[in-house]
């Protein structure tokens, strides 16, 4: 069963208010990720503490960098189940993980932070990791 919307709404808004487009259906995922031109950031959002404490704040902090992805997207693991499952097809060979952060260039995965790269790290460390990837790929 997915988490209730009232629990997830503030967590969704933390990213959408920063310019992220929510991908809530399989069709939205399929029409966005593999056909994207340039760079696309995908945040696999979650209700867990590491998503709230470091993943979302780290992602938002990374966007203050001069180089950043051209498109910002998100799916919500634990709520938008089908869209999340579809998005995870594009992050293979990595196993399902949430939260997670994926950077794509021209529809191809070029950088990925799994949950174990997020847990126990500060928002600043996550932002540094992402900005290094932006320097290379954006």
VENTA-V272019 format. One record per residue. N is the residue number from 1. RES is the residue in one small letter. PHI is phi in whole degrees, 0 to 359 (NA if undefined). Layout:
BEGIN
<<N;RES;PHI> <N;RES;PHI>>
END
This chain:
BEGIN
<<1;x;NA> <2;x;289> <3;x;296> <4;x;295> <5;x;301> <6;x;298> <7;x;284> <8;x;276> <9;x;308> <10;x;296> <11;x;288> <12;x;294> <13;x;296> <14;x;300> <15;x;268> <16;x;296> <17;x;291> <18;x;264> <19;x;101> <20;x;279> <21;x;266> <22;x;281> <23;x;251> <24;x;254> <25;x;230> <26;x;302> <27;x;297> <28;x;297> <29;x;297> <30;x;293> <31;x;272> <32;x;244> <33;x;292> <34;x;290> <35;x;259> <36;x;293> <37;x;250> <38;x;78> <39;x;255> <40;x;224> <41;x;257> <42;x;241> <43;x;255> <44;x;273> <45;x;286> <46;x;205> <47;x;274> <48;x;290> <49;x;297> <50;x;288> <51;x;291> <52;x;288> <53;x;280> <54;x;225> <55;x;294> <56;x;297> <57;x;298> <58;x;294> <59;x;298> <60;x;297> <61;x;297> <62;x;297> <63;x;283> <64;x;278> <65;x;290> <66;x;295> <67;x;260> <68;x;204> <69;x;299> <70;x;284> <71;x;225> <72;x;242> <73;x;225> <74;x;207> <75;x;236> <76;x;247> <77;x;293> <78;x;89> <79;x;225> <80;x;271> <81;x;298> <82;x;291> <83;x;296> <84;x;295> <85;x;299> <86;x;292> <87;x;299> <88;x;294> <89;x;297> <90;x;273> <91;x;254> <92;x;296> <93;x;271> <94;x;289> <95;x;288> <96;x;306> <97;x;207> <98;x;210> <99;x;290> <100;x;205> <101;x;224> <102;x;237> <103;x;246> <104;x;245> <105;x;232> <106;x;50> <107;x;81> <108;x;249> <109;x;293> <110;x;239> <111;x;204> <112;x;213> <113;x;250> <114;x;275> <115;x;308> <116;x;291> <117;x;275> <118;x;258> <119;x;302> <120;x;78> <121;x;249> <122;x;278> <123;x;301> <124;x;295> <125;x;294> <126;x;295> <127;x;299> <128;x;298> <129;x;300> <130;x;292> <131;x;294> <132;x;297> <133;x;293> <134;x;297> <135;x;301> <136;x;283> <137;x;247> <138;x;265>>
END
